[in-house]
């Protein structure tokens, strides 16, 4: 997984979403006495800085962007890598990622150097794949409108904001002399976050890439399918999983843990909130959980609970160490702020912030595999997976 993809997820991990979309934010006391913006020196300095911009800056001044920059800077001043400000557009994108679904055509795109956008992935079972789109296809127009100069985000907006039930894409495919017109329905697309397969010795393998709003349902489908195939042991792979929604990881753990505490949080006032499991779906087969240094936040909640209850073996390397929870609050203009609001603790009361979870069986990925894409590593050469297989085979 690319580092930027991990960090995007890690910053979102163990997230609680709170919307306060009604009501205005004017007059809320943000510039009241005793606040950062209420300091007369601060406001005078801001006014002077803008005066200097007006007097000397060569380019055009965008008032809206300057204001957005102030909001970004205010959150940046907290010196917290997980707290930040979102514009309305950024919040919409973040919300779609957390929910695990979005309105679109089920493809992943990148900018094509020669113009247009290139399809790098068609989501399995998505509208794009069903319509006949293929990886490597170049899209140059949507509904007859040229997009060769547009950025990927602009192309996504055109599709998402279409007032039609489908879009007509002008597609160029390697080996085909003429461009093709392919009609693709615009629908709700569910992003896959759970992948599974049956390994030898009836070992079910489930990989969870992120905990989104649809992960619990996808996990259950994977688990049920493996059970039908006669699963007797299970491995859950959380390597490179940056986290996600707190509710989502708790939903999955309620299908695994015995009765008791899953995780609890405490805010700065000492207020405690607990997530519990009724134990009705307790897993009763050998379990191993794969983790690495890029397993963060919600992934650590998962591994920490399994370890504390002693119901499975944690295999891999020490996890990232993100033991704090964020809350997103949407403002009335569509923008939002994300703030670190609480610490979280494993069932035994451990806070793993900046320390991580140490695995029961510590094993680093073979150095020969470090430069390989995760999807290119076979199960046979994946030495961490092989250790997890040994672990579940030892259990009775």
N, C-alpha and C positions, 0 to 999 in steps of 0.2 A: 504494500500500500504506500502511496506517495505521502511524504511527510505533511504536506499541506492538507491532505484529506484527513489525516489523523488528527492534526491540531484543530481543524474545524469541528470535528466530532468531540474531541476531548474538552474543548471549551464549552460545548453544549451539554456534556454528559451530566447525569444525575440532575435532570432539569424538571422544575415544576413550573407550569405555565399559568399565569394569572392575568386575566384581561380586565382592564378598567376602561373600556372603550367608550363609555358614556360620560358626558360631562366635560367641561373645558378645564384646562390646566392653568389658565390665566388666573392670577391672584391667589395662587396656592402658597405664597410665602417663600418662593424660591430665592427671592432677592431680599428677604427679611434681614433685619439686623442680627448679626451673629452667624450669618451664612457666608460661604465663599464669595458669592456674587453680591452680597449685601455690603461688602466692605467698600468704602468710598474710594480707597486707593485702587482697588481692582476695577471698578467701573470707570474711573478716570483714565486708567491705563488702557483699558479696552477702547475708549473713545479716542485716545491719542493714537493708538495703533491704527485705528481705522482712518484717522486723519492722515497719517503717514502713507497709508495705502492709496488714498485718494490723490495725494499730492505727487507721489513718486512711482507708483506701480505702473509698469509699461502696459500690461494687458487690461482687459475689461474686468470689472469687479462684478461678481455674481453674489448679490445680497443673500439669496437663499443658501448658497453653498457656504458662505461665511458663517451664517447662523448654525448650519448643520455642523460645521467645524467646531464651533463653541461647545455644542452639546457633546460631541465626540471627545473633545479635550477635557471636559468636566469629568467624564467617567474614566478617562485615561489617567487623570490625576489621582485616582484611588490606588494606583500601582498594583492592580489586581488583574492577572491575565484572563480572568473569566468574566469580569464585569465589562459591559460595553453598551454603546448606544446604537440603535438601528434606525435607519430611515424607514419609511413605510414600505418601500420596495424591498429593502433588505429583510425586513421583518416577514413579509409575505414569503420570501424564499426560504428563510429559516424555519418558518412554521410548516411549510410543505415538507421540508427535510425531516422534521421531528415527527410529523404525522405519518410519514411513510407512504404518502400518496399525493398526487397532484393532478391537475388538469393538463392533458397533453396527448402525445401520440406514442409514448413508450419507447423513446430512443435517447441515446446519449450522444451529444454532438461535440465537435471541436471545430475551430476556425480552419478553413482550408486555405493554404497559402496562395493558390491560384484563384481564389474567390469562392464565395458561398460557404457552406458548412459541410463537414464530412461526418458521416455516421460512424461512430466507433463502437457502438453496441446497440442491439435491438433487444429490449427486455423480453424474455421468453413469455409467450402467450399474450404479449401486448398488442395494441392495435397496429403499430407499425410493422411488426413481424407478420401478423396475419394479413396485412395488406400487400405484402411482398417486398418490403424494404429489406435491404441487406447491409451488413457491415461493409464499409468502404464506399458506399454510395455517396455521391456529391449532390447536394440540393442547391439549386441556383435560383429558384423562384417559388413563391407560395401564392396560389390563386392568381397566377399571372404577373405578380409583382416581383421585380428583380430584387434579390437579397444578396447579391455577390459582394457588396460593400458592407453589409451589416455584420455586427458582432453576434456571437452566439446568444448572448442574453437578449438581444433585440429580436432574434429569430424566435426564441422561446416565447417572448411576449406576444409576437404576432400570432402564434398558434394558440396560446393560452387565452388571448383576448378576442379570438375570432367569434363572431356572432352566428357562425354556421355550425352545423353538427359535424362537418368534415372539412378538410382542407385538401386542395389539389397541389401536389408537389411536383416540380420539374426536377427530374432525377437523371443524373449522368452516371453510368455504370461502366466499369472497366470491361473491355471486350465488346461493348455495344456502341455502334457508330452513332446512332440517333438517341436523343434525350427521350425519356419516358415520362408520361403523366400518370402519377399514381395517387389515387384518392384514399385518404386515411381518415378514419373517424377520430374526432376529438372527444376524449372520454376521461373519466377518472382512472388514473393509472396507479396501480399499487406497486411500490418499489420492493423487490425481493430483499429480505434481510436474513432469511434462514435458508440454508441449503443442507440436504441430507443424502445419505447413501448407506447401504448395508455393506460392511466390510466382512472379511472372513471370520469364522468362528462365531457368527451371529452377533457381531458387535455393531451396534447402530452408531453412526457418526453424524453429528449435527453441528454445523458451523453457523454461528450467529455473528453477523458483521456489524450490527448496531441495534440498539433497543429503541424502536420507533413505535408509533401508535398501532401498527399492525403486526408487530413481532410476536405477541402472545398467540394470536390466531394462527400465524404461520408456523410457530413452534408446535402447536397442538396438531396441526395437519401433518407435519413431519414425523412427530412422535407416533401418531396413529398409524401412519403408513409403515413405519419401521416395526411396530408391534404386529401388524398383519403379516410381515415377512418373518416373524419369529424372533425378534430381537431378545437377546438374553443378557447383554451388557451394553453400556452406553458411554460414548465419549462426546463431550460438549467442547467445541473449539471456540475460544474467545480471544485468540491471538489477533492483535491489531484491531480489536473492537474498542473504539474510543468512548463508548458509553451510550448515553441517550436519555430516555425518559425514566424517571423513578418508578412511575406506575407500571411501565412496561416490564422492567426487570422483575418487579414484585409479582406481576401477573405470571411470568414464566416460573419463578421460584415457588409459587403456590401449587404448581404441578409437580414439584420435586420434594420439597422439604417436609419434615414432620411438623406436628403442631407446635407453635411457639412463635417467637419473635423473628422477623426477617431482617429488619434494620430499624434504627431509630435516629431521629435528627434532633438537634438542639440549636436554637437561635441565640442571638447575643443576650437576650433577656432570660435565658435558661428554660424557655418553653420547649417542651419535649413532645414530639409526635412519633407514634409507633406504627409500623406496618407489620401485620401479623399473618400467620398461616394457620388454617384450621386442620391441616394434616390429612385431609380426606383423600388427597391424590399423591400421598407419599410414594416416592420412587423406591422400589424394593429389589433393584438389580444393581450389580456393580457399576460404579460411576467414576469417570475421570474427567477432569476439567483442564484443558490446555490454556495457558496464559503466557504472555511475554511482557516486555517492558512497554509495549504500546497497548496493553489492556488497561483501560482506565475507567474510573468513575463507576457507572452502572455495572460494568464488567467486574469491577472489584467488589461491589456489593454482592454479586452472584458468587464469586469465588470465596469471599469472606464468609458468607453464610454456609456454603457447603463445607468449608474447612472447620468452622466453629462447631457444626453439628457432627462432624466426623462421618458424613455419609458418602464421601467420595475422596479421591486423591487429586490434589492439585499438582500439575506437571508443567514444567517450563522454566521461566526466569521470573525474577521479582517484578511485580506489576508497576505501573506508572506512579501511583501514589497521589490520587486525587480524591480526598475525603471531604469535599465540600459540595454543597448543593446550591444551585442557582434558581432564581425565579425571574421569569420574563413578565413585565407589566406593559401592556399596550396602552398608549395614550390616545386621546380623543382625535388626534389628527392622523392616526394610523401608524405613527412611529412607536418605538418601544425602547425600554431599557432592560438590560439583564444585570441582576445584582447577585453577588454571593450572599446568601441569607442564613446559612446554617452549616454546621458540621454534621457529618453522618457517622454512625458507629455500627459495627458489626454486632451480631447477637450477644457476644461476650463483652461488649463495651470497648472494642478496639477502634481507635481512630487512625486510619492509615495514611492521612495526608502527609505528603512528602516522604513517606517511608515505603509505601506499597505493601503488597502481600507476598511473603516468601513462600514459594511452592514447597510441597511435601517432598517432591522429587525434583531436584534442580538439574536442569539440562539445557544448555544453550544450543541453538540451531547450528548445525554443522557449518563451519566457515565457508565451505565450498558452495553453500546454497544462498549465502547472504546477498549476492548480486542478482539472484533469480527472482522473477515475479512469483508471488505466492502461488498463483494458479498454474505455474509451470513446474512446480515441485511435485514429484510423484509421491504417493503414499509410502512406497518402498524406500525412497531416499530421505524422507522426512523423519529424522532421528528423534525429534520430540514426539511425533505421533507414535512412533514405534515404542517409545517408553510408556506412553499412555496405554497402548495396547497391552504391554506386559503387565501394567498395573491392574487393569480390569481382569486380566486372565488369572492373576494371583488371588483375587477376591473370590470368595465362595458365594 
